Amino acid sequence: MEENTARASYHIVTGEGNGEITEKKSRFIAGVFPVHSAAEAEARIQETRKHFWDARHHCYAYALGARRETTRCSDDGEPSGTAGKPILEVLTGADLTDTLIIVTRYFGGVLLGTGGLVRAYTRAAQAGLSAASQAEMVYGNKITIDIGYPSVTPIQRYLREHDLIASDIKYEETVHVEVYIISSDIENFCADIRQLTDGRAELSQGEASFFPKPVPS
């Protein structure tokens, strides 16, 4: 197996999420962001520091890459291991990457202790994450199917029955249907399409990559 297929799938956030909890008068405000580089993550962190300029702590964690090749977390002045690591564990526990979670704390005047801090930062990160939309990224290939118009209905029925969604359909002299297929399913998929069209379908396969798994509406 090639190195970049070591993980068959992973998850990302596709939109921002925000959550907040209160623990013994301290406010913990979580922001969740999709990011694609360390520079983008650091820029988001600085934006958060400026927005919540009067807060005492801005703790965070992020992961980058299909196999989380890059991870980083910060306690930002909280006792070691009580903030950044719990946030990172929430992120990795959800099998997420290309994701940044920042938890800003406004101190309420009551000390929480190490256990209380771990629980609070964990809960805040989870609250932010629950408000962020997510997608599964799967490893596969784009398959282009060129068919005649009589084959359109059978192909569409096949896609529905197998929970597959065409990423694009073009109606020209022939019909061009594009669909992403998980690598391990390609051989059976192509065989089914040829059988369904009595061998008349023309199939072409793009390079393998990670792509968002379509979710039926």
Protein Blocks (a to p, Z undefined) as FASTA:
>chain_A
ZZklmpmbdcddfbdcdddddeehiacdddddddfbfklmmmmmmmmmmmmmmbmbdcdd
ddedjklmaccddeehpaehilmmmmmmmmmmnopahiacddddddehiaebjmlmmmmm
mmmmmmmmmmpccddddddddddddddfklmmmmmmmmmmnopacfbdcddfbccddddd
dfklmmmmmmmmmmmnnopaccdddddddddddddZZ
